[in-house]
Amino acid sequence: MKAVSLLAPQRIEVVDAPEPGMGAEDVLIQVGYVGLCGSDLNAYRGLSPLVTYPRVLGHEIGGTIIARGGNAPADLAVGTRVTVSPYSHCGTCPACRVGRINTCVSNQTLGVQRDGALAERIAIHASKVYASANLSLQELALVEPLSVGYHATTRGGVAAPDTVLVLGCGAVGLGAVAGAARRGGTVIATDVDETKLALASRLGAAHVLNSARDNVGERVGALTSGEGVSVVIEAVGLPQTYQMALELVATAGRVVCIGYTKQSVELDTRLIVRKELAVMGSRNALSEFGLVIEMLEQRANPFSDMITRVVPLEETAQALADWSASPQSFTRILVQVG
């Protein structure tokens, strides 16, 4: 079968891969669409410390079950449209023992630490599969990145009448925007790209700020009567946005960190202590897969507008090259596999 293999940084080929083996509790999925993620871009650029080469990329999946093991649940029938939780867990580490399997110390994400979904077929344990009879395969390929952003709102305990500042409106940041709005928060979204800010408005942001043009501190102060926001979700990964998060959150507020920084960050820890802030990380997703599917099925917001480009399998290399050359020009690229 065909698969896309990253042989080395910036060297991608469509290769002939072996058919996946399927266990008794697995399902076999015909892959329809795969979204390209920031981790795929970093792997392509040679900047991911987690990726070894060669590696089949891809973990944002929309596909169809074409076979099931004898012990797989009966409701995962052949023909069912599904997406996949691409993370693994050991079940015994400290995180797994308290039910936070999303941050298992031995996690291996598809397309990162193990071969991923940019292949015609994949086999995966049935417990990692989420079905929807109402979503298209393209919509299902959006579920994972939206779930990662939604999970940050769970970590931050977002609820009415919180004000929530989301720094960065990539696909994960947009998941945080939509999740925070759905949980009752009043969302202020920031980015440097007007197209992404317009999309954030359509997905639930009450206010949008262009951080390349607006004075974000002044605007947030005006919107919150000088108090600052209840919750900041950092989805950029830059030293200045992490510092901004500490400055703009209210006293006794919460700061949720999604963005991976490319360098060490010096933070004014006096703000953490003086404001008695709760500062927490957010990684991957848990039950948010089901919540996001439910949100998409309601079709209250145009989530498909996140898709910037759809390319065939053979054009994956060019799509990643284009994204690398102009990262602000893309929100989500989908690869049509089958």
C-alpha positions as CSV (number, residue, x, y, z in Angstrom):
1,M,0.0,0.0,0.0
2,K,1.0,3.6,-0.5
3,A,2.4,5.7,2.4
4,V,4.2,9.0,2.8
5,S,7.6,8.6,4.4
6,L,9.7,11.4,5.8
7,L,13.1,9.9,5.0
8,A,15.1,12.8,6.3
9,P,14.4,16.5,7.0
10,Q,12.8,18.0,3.8
11,R,13.0,14.7,2.0
12,I,9.6,13.1,1.5
13,E,8.7,10.2,-0.8
14,V,5.6,8.1,-1.4
15,V,6.7,4.6,-0.6
16,D,5.3,1.1,-0.7
17,A,4.6,0.1,2.9
18,P,3.6,-3.3,4.3
19,E,-0.1,-3.9,5.1
20,P,-0.8,-3.3,8.9
21,G,-1.2,-6.3,11.1
22,M,-4.5,-6.4,13.0
23,G,-5.1,-7.8,16.5
24,A,-8.3,-9.3,17.9
25,E,-9.3,-5.9,19.5
26,D,-8.2,-3.8,16.6
27,V,-10.1,-2.2,13.7
28,L,-8.7,-1.7,10.2
29,I,-9.3,1.8,8.9
30,Q,-9.2,2.9,5.2
31,V,-7.7,6.4,5.6
32,G,-9.6,9.1,3.8
33,Y,-8.0,12.4,5.0
34,V,-5.1,13.3,7.2
35,G,-4.5,16.8,8.6
36,L,-0.9,18.1,8.7
37,C,0.0,19.3,12.2
38,G,2.7,21.6,13.6
39,S,4.6,18.5,14.7
40,D,4.6,17.3,11.1
41,L,6.0,20.6,10.0
42,N,8.7,20.5,12.7
43,A,9.6,17.0,11.7
44,Y,9.8,18.1,8.1
45,R,12.1,21.0,9.1
46,G,14.3,18.7,11.2
47,L,13.4,20.5,14.4
48,S,11.5,17.8,16.4
49,P,13.6,16.0,19.0
50,L,11.0,13.3,19.2
51,V,11.1,12.2,15.6
52,T,13.5,9.7,14.1
53,Y,13.8,9.0,10.4
54,P,12.4,7.5,8.4
55,R,8.9,8.2,9.7
56,V,5.4,8.0,8.3
57,L,3.7,11.2,9.4
58,G,0.2,12.0,10.3
59,H,-2.1,11.7,13.3
60,E,-5.2,13.8,12.4
61,I,-7.4,11.2,10.8
62,G,-10.8,10.8,9.1
63,G,-11.4,7.3,7.8
64,T,-13.7,4.4,7.4
65,I,-13.6,1.0,9.2
66,I,-13.1,-1.8,6.6
67,A,-12.5,-4.7,9.0
68,R,-12.7,-5.5,12.7
69,G,-11.1,-8.0,15.0
70,G,-13.2,-10.6,16.6
71,N,-13.1,-8.9,20.0
72,A,-13.7,-5.3,18.8
73,P,-17.0,-3.7,19.9
74,A,-19.9,-4.6,17.6
75,D,-20.9,-0.9,17.2
76,L,-17.6,-0.3,15.3
77,A,-19.0,-2.0,12.3
78,V,-17.6,-2.1,8.8
79,G,-18.5,1.1,7.0
80,T,-18.5,3.3,10.1
81,R,-16.8,6.7,9.7
82,V,-14.3,7.4,12.5
83,T,-11.4,9.4,13.8
84,V,-8.7,8.2,16.1
85,S,-7.0,9.3,19.4
86,P,-3.4,8.9,18.2
87,Y,-1.8,8.6,21.6
88,S,-0.6,5.5,23.4
89,H,-0.4,4.9,27.2
90,C,1.2,2.3,29.4
91,G,-1.4,2.2,32.2
92,T,1.1,2.0,35.0
93,C,3.0,5.4,35.1
94,P,2.0,8.1,37.6
95,A,-0.1,9.9,35.0
96,C,-1.9,6.8,33.9
97,R,-2.6,5.8,37.6
98,V,-4.6,8.9,38.1
99,G,-6.5,8.7,34.8
100,R,-4.5,11.3,32.8
101,I,-3.4,8.9,30.1
102,N,-3.1,11.8,27.7
103,T,0.2,12.6,29.3
104,C,1.6,9.1,29.8
105,V,5.3,9.2,30.3
106,S,5.7,6.5,27.6
107,N,3.2,8.0,25.2
108,Q,4.0,7.4,21.5
109,T,1.9,9.6,19.2
110,L,1.2,8.4,15.7
111,G,3.4,10.1,13.2
112,V,5.8,11.3,15.9
113,Q,7.4,8.5,18.0
114,R,5.8,5.8,15.8
115,D,4.6,5.6,12.2
116,G,1.4,7.4,11.5
117,A,-1.6,7.6,9.3
118,L,-0.4,9.0,6.0
119,A,-0.9,5.6,4.6
120,E,-3.8,3.9,2.8
121,R,-4.7,1.8,5.8
122,I,-4.0,1.7,9.5
123,A,-4.9,-0.8,12.3
124,I,-5.5,0.6,15.8
125,H,-7.0,-0.6,19.0
126,A,-10.7,-0.1,19.2
127,S,-10.5,1.9,22.4
128,K,-8.8,4.7,20.4
129,V,-11.5,5.0,17.8
130,Y,-14.4,7.6,17.8
131,A,-17.3,7.2,15.4
132,S,-19.7,9.7,13.9
133,A,-22.5,8.9,11.4
134,N,-23.0,12.6,10.7
135,L,-19.5,14.0,10.1
136,S,-17.7,13.9,6.8
137,L,-14.2,12.4,6.6
138,Q,-12.8,15.9,6.3
139,E,-14.6,17.1,9.4
140,L,-13.4,14.0,11.3
141,A,-9.8,14.9,10.4
142,L,-10.3,18.2,12.3
143,V,-11.3,16.5,15.6
144,E,-7.9,15.8,17.0
145,P,-6.4,19.3,16.9
146,L,-9.7,20.9,18.0
147,S,-9.7,18.4,20.9
148,V,-6.2,19.4,22.0
149,G,-7.4,23.1,22.2
150,Y,-10.6,22.1,23.9
151,H,-8.6,20.1,26.5
152,A,-6.9,23.3,27.5
153,T,-10.3,24.8,28.5
154,T,-10.9,21.7,30.6
155,R,-7.6,22.1,32.3
156,G,-8.4,25.8,32.9
157,G,-11.8,25.0,34.3
158,V,-13.4,27.5,32.0
159,A,-17.0,28.4,32.8
160,A,-19.4,31.3,32.8
161,P,-18.7,34.2,33.6
162,D,-15.0,33.7,32.9
163,T,-13.2,35.9,30.4
164,V,-10.7,33.9,28.4
165,L,-7.7,35.2,26.4
166,V,-6.5,32.8,23.7
167,L,-3.1,33.7,22.4
168,G,-2.7,32.2,18.9
169,C,-5.4,31.1,16.5
170,G,-3.8,28.1,14.8
171,A,-5.9,25.0,14.7
172,V,-5.2,24.2,18.3
173,G,-5.9,27.8,19.4
174,L,-9.1,27.7,17.5
175,G,-10.1,24.6,19.4
176,A,-9.5,26.6,22.6
177,V,-11.6,29.5,21.3
178,A,-14.5,27.2,20.4
179,G,-14.2,25.2,23.6
180,A,-14.1,28.2,25.8
181,A,-17.1,29.8,24.2
182,R,-19.0,26.5,24.4
183,R,-18.2,26.3,28.1
184,G,-19.7,29.8,28.7
185,G,-16.6,31.9,28.6
186,T,-16.3,35.3,26.9
187,V,-13.4,34.8,24.5
188,I,-10.8,37.4,23.5
189,A,-8.6,35.9,20.7
190,T,-5.3,37.2,19.5
191,D,-3.2,36.5,16.4
192,V,-1.1,38.4,13.8
193,D,-3.2,37.2,10.9
194,E,-6.5,38.8,10.0
195,T,-7.8,35.7,8.3
196,K,-7.3,33.6,11.4
197,L,-8.9,36.2,13.6
198,A,-11.9,36.4,11.3
199,L,-12.2,32.6,11.7
200,A,-11.9,32.9,15.4
201,S,-14.9,35.3,15.4
202,R,-16.9,32.7,13.5
203,L,-16.0,30.0,15.9
204,G,-17.0,31.9,19.1
205,A,-14.6,34.7,19.9
206,A,-16.4,37.8,21.2
207,H,-13.4,40.0,20.6
208,V,-10.4,39.6,18.3
209,L,-7.1,41.5,18.6
210,N,-4.3,41.7,16.0
211,S,-1.2,41.7,18.2
212,A,0.9,43.0,15.3
213,R,-1.2,46.2,15.3
214,D,-3.2,46.5,18.5
215,N,-1.9,47.2,22.0
216,V,-3.1,43.9,23.5
217,G,-2.5,45.0,27.1
218,E,-4.5,48.2,26.7
219,R,-7.4,46.5,24.9
220,V,-7.6,43.6,27.4
221,G,-7.6,46.1,30.2
222,A,-10.4,48.1,28.6
223,L,-12.4,44.9,28.0
224,T,-12.0,43.7,31.6
225,S,-12.3,47.0,33.5
226,G,-8.6,46.8,34.3
227,E,-8.8,43.5,36.1
228,G,-7.3,41.2,33.5
229,V,-8.9,38.0,32.2
230,S,-9.9,35.0,34.3
231,V,-8.0,32.5,32.1
232,V,-5.2,32.8,29.6
233,I,-4.6,30.0,27.1
234,E,-1.1,30.3,25.5
235,A,-1.1,28.5,22.1
236,V,1.8,30.2,20.5
237,G,5.0,29.1,22.2
238,L,7.1,32.3,22.3
239,P,8.8,33.9,25.3
240,Q,6.9,37.2,24.8
241,T,3.5,35.5,24.7
242,Y,4.2,33.5,27.9
243,Q,5.2,36.7,29.6
244,M,2.1,38.4,28.2
245,A,0.0,35.6,29.7
246,L,1.3,36.3,33.2
247,E,0.8,40.0,32.8
248,L,-2.8,40.0,31.5
249,V,-4.3,37.3,33.7
250,A,-6.3,38.6,36.7
251,T,-5.2,38.1,40.3
252,A,-6.1,34.5,41.3
253,G,-6.4,33.6,37.6
254,R,-5.4,30.6,35.6
255,V,-2.7,30.3,32.9
256,V,-2.9,27.2,30.6
257,C,0.2,26.4,28.5
258,I,-0.2,24.6,25.2
259,G,2.5,26.2,23.1
260,Y,5.9,24.6,22.9
261,T,8.7,27.1,23.1
262,K,11.6,26.7,20.8
263,Q,13.9,28.3,23.4
264,S,14.2,28.7,27.2
265,V,11.8,31.3,28.6
266,E,12.6,33.7,31.5
267,L,9.4,34.4,33.3
268,D,8.6,37.1,35.9
269,T,7.8,34.7,38.7
270,R,6.9,37.6,41.0
271,L,3.7,37.8,39.0
272,I,2.9,34.1,39.7
273,V,3.4,34.6,43.4
274,R,1.9,38.0,43.9
275,K,-1.2,37.1,41.9
276,E,-1.3,33.6,43.3
277,L,-1.8,32.2,39.8
278,A,-2.5,28.6,38.8
279,V,-0.1,27.9,36.0
280,M,-0.6,24.5,34.3
281,G,0.4,22.6,31.2
282,S,-2.0,21.1,28.8
283,R,-1.1,18.1,26.6
284,N,-3.0,16.1,24.0
285,A,-6.7,15.4,24.9
286,L,-8.9,13.0,26.8
287,S,-12.8,12.9,26.7
288,E,-12.7,16.0,24.6
289,F,-12.8,13.9,21.4
290,G,-16.4,13.0,22.1
291,L,-17.2,16.6,23.1
292,V,-15.7,18.0,19.9
293,I,-17.5,15.5,17.7
294,E,-20.8,16.5,19.4
295,M,-19.9,20.2,18.8
296,L,-19.1,19.6,15.2
297,E,-22.3,17.6,14.7
298,Q,-24.4,20.5,15.9
299,R,-23.0,22.6,12.9
300,A,-23.4,25.8,14.8
301,N,-20.1,27.1,13.6
302,P,-18.2,26.8,10.2
303,F,-15.3,24.6,11.4
304,S,-14.6,23.4,7.8
305,D,-13.4,27.0,7.1
306,M,-10.3,26.0,9.0
307,I,-9.2,23.9,5.9
308,T,-6.8,26.0,3.9
309,R,-5.8,23.5,1.3
310,V,-6.6,19.9,0.3
311,V,-3.9,18.0,-1.6
312,P,-3.6,14.4,-2.9
313,L,-1.1,12.0,-1.3
314,E,1.5,12.6,-4.0
315,E,1.6,16.4,-3.2
316,T,2.3,16.1,0.5
317,A,6.0,17.1,0.1
318,Q,5.0,20.3,-1.8
319,A,2.3,21.2,0.7
320,L,4.8,20.9,3.6
321,A,7.4,23.0,1.6
322,D,4.8,25.7,1.0
323,W,3.7,25.7,4.7
324,S,7.3,25.9,5.8
325,A,7.9,28.8,3.5
326,S,4.8,30.7,4.7
327,P,3.5,29.4,8.0
328,Q,1.0,32.2,8.5
329,S,-0.7,31.4,5.2
330,F,-2.2,28.1,6.5
331,T,-4.5,27.0,9.2
332,R,-5.0,23.4,8.2
333,I,-3.8,21.3,5.2
334,L,-5.6,18.1,4.6
335,V,-4.0,15.3,2.6
336,Q,-6.5,13.1,0.7
337,V,-5.3,9.6,1.0
338,G,-8.2,7.6,-0.4
